Amino acid sequence: MSEMSVRGMKVASLGGFQVLKRGGTALDAVETAVRALEDDPAFNAGRGSVLNAYGEVELDAIIMNGRTLATGAVSSVRNIANPVTLARAVMEKTDHVMLTDRGANLFADSIGIGRVPGDALVMEQERKDWQQHQKYSLGVKNLFNSQW
């Protein structure tokens, strides 16, 4: 595990612990810890995520209240820095378990969860990895689809 990952895990753990120390719920502590991971480019959980086939960040998140077993999830959301918070809102403010793609983003807009520019979630290394993958994929397709 890299030094950046260890530092990030400590920050996330301590953030969750501080919530509990102040009397917050386990759900609050988990959301706080996951938000820290989503904000840290050392993790594939928000900033620094692997890019999809179109070079965009699409994020998924799920959260569950262990006491009530209520669950909220979002998938394929774009331009949302902290999808875990949106997933929690799905759990607490809707009759749904999961919202996806455009519907999830529209719900985020309706409850005031702001969007961030797509590039704010893209790290340079992920962009380079994506570009390298595009070259590799094209090369493999050309190689296997050409006449010998």
C-alpha positions in Angstrom: 0.0 0.0 0.0 1.4 3.4 -0.9 2.2 6.1 1.6 -0.6 8.3 0.0 -3.1 5.5 0.5 -2.1 5.0 4.2 -2.4 8.7 4.8 -5.8 8.8 3.1 -7.1 5.9 5.2 -5.9 7.6 8.4 -7.7 10.8 7.4 -10.9 8.9 6.5 -10.8 6.8 9.7 -10.1 9.8 12.0 -12.8 11.8 10.3 -15.3 9.0 11.0 -14.0 8.6 14.5 -14.4 12.3 15.3 -18.1 12.1 14.2 -18.7 9.3 16.6 -16.7 11.1 19.4 -19.1 14.1 19.0 -22.1 11.8 19.4 -22.9 11.3 15.7 -24.4 8.1 14.3 -22.5 5.3 12.6 -24.2 6.3 9.4 -22.9 9.9 9.8 -19.4 8.5 10.5 -19.4 6.2 7.4 -20.6 9.0 5.2 -17.8 11.2 6.5 -15.2 8.6 6.0 -16.3 7.7 2.5 -16.5 11.4 1.5 -12.8 11.7 2.6 -12.0 8.7 0.3 -14.0 10.2 -2.6 -12.1 13.5 -2.2 -8.6 11.8 -2.1 -7.2 11.1 -5.6 -5.2 8.2 -4.1 -8.4 6.2 -4.2 -10.6 5.1 -7.1 -13.7 6.6 -5.4 -14.3 10.0 -6.8 -11.4 12.2 -7.7 -8.9 10.0 -9.4 -11.4 7.4 -10.7 -10.8 5.3 -13.7 -12.3 6.9 -16.8 -15.1 5.2 -18.8 -14.9 4.5 -22.5 -15.6 8.1 -23.3 -13.0 9.5 -21.0 -15.5 10.6 -18.3 -15.8 9.9 -14.6 -19.0 8.0 -13.8 -19.5 7.2 -10.1 -21.5 4.7 -8.1 -22.3 4.7 -4.4 -24.4 2.7 -1.9 -25.1 3.3 1.7 -27.1 1.3 4.3 -28.5 2.1 7.7 -27.7 -1.1 9.6 -30.3 -0.4 12.2 -33.3 -0.1 9.8 -31.7 -1.9 6.7 -32.8 1.1 4.6 -30.6 1.5 1.6 -29.8 4.2 -1.0 -27.7 3.9 -4.1 -26.7 5.9 -7.2 -25.0 4.7 -10.3 -23.4 6.3 -13.3 -23.6 9.8 -11.9 -21.5 12.5 -13.4 -20.2 15.7 -12.0 -21.0 14.8 -8.4 -18.0 15.0 -6.1 -19.5 12.9 -3.3 -21.9 10.3 -4.6 -22.2 8.7 -1.1 -24.0 11.8 0.1 -26.4 11.6 -2.9 -26.9 7.9 -2.2 -27.8 8.7 1.4 -30.3 11.3 0.1 -31.9 8.7 -2.1 -32.3 6.5 1.0 -33.7 9.3 3.2 -35.7 11.5 0.8 -37.2 9.2 -1.7 -39.2 6.0 -1.9 -36.5 4.5 -4.2 -33.5 2.3 -3.4 -31.5 3.4 -6.4 -31.3 6.1 -9.0 -29.1 6.0 -12.0 -27.5 8.3 -14.6 -29.6 11.3 -15.6 -32.3 10.6 -13.0 -29.8 10.6 -10.2 -28.2 13.8 -11.5 -31.6 15.5 -11.8 -32.4 14.4 -8.2 -29.1 15.9 -7.1 -30.1 19.2 -8.7 -33.5 19.1 -7.1 -32.1 18.8 -3.6 -29.3 21.2 -4.0 -26.3 18.9 -4.3 -24.1 20.9 -6.5 -22.3 19.6 -9.6 -18.6 20.1 -10.2 -17.0 20.4 -13.6 -16.2 16.9 -15.0 -12.5 17.7 -15.2 -12.4 18.4 -11.4 -12.7 14.7 -10.9 -10.1 13.7 -13.5 -6.5 13.3 -12.4 -3.7 13.6 -15.0 -2.5 10.0 -14.4 -6.0 8.7 -15.1 -6.1 10.7 -18.3 -2.8 9.3 -19.4 -3.8 5.7 -18.5 -7.0 6.2 -20.5 -5.1 7.5 -23.5 -2.7 4.6 -23.3 -5.6 2.2 -23.2 -7.2 3.8 -26.2 -4.0 3.3 -28.2 -3.6 -0.3 -27.0 -7.2 -1.2 -27.8 -7.0 0.4 -31.3 -3.8 -1.5 -31.9 -5.2 -4.8 -30.8 -8.3 -4.3 -33.0 -6.2 -3.4 -36.0 -3.9 -6.3 -35.5 -6.7 -8.9 -35.2 -8.9 -7.4 -37.8 -6.3 -7.0 -40.5 -5.5 -9.5 -43.3 -2.3 -11.4 -42.7 
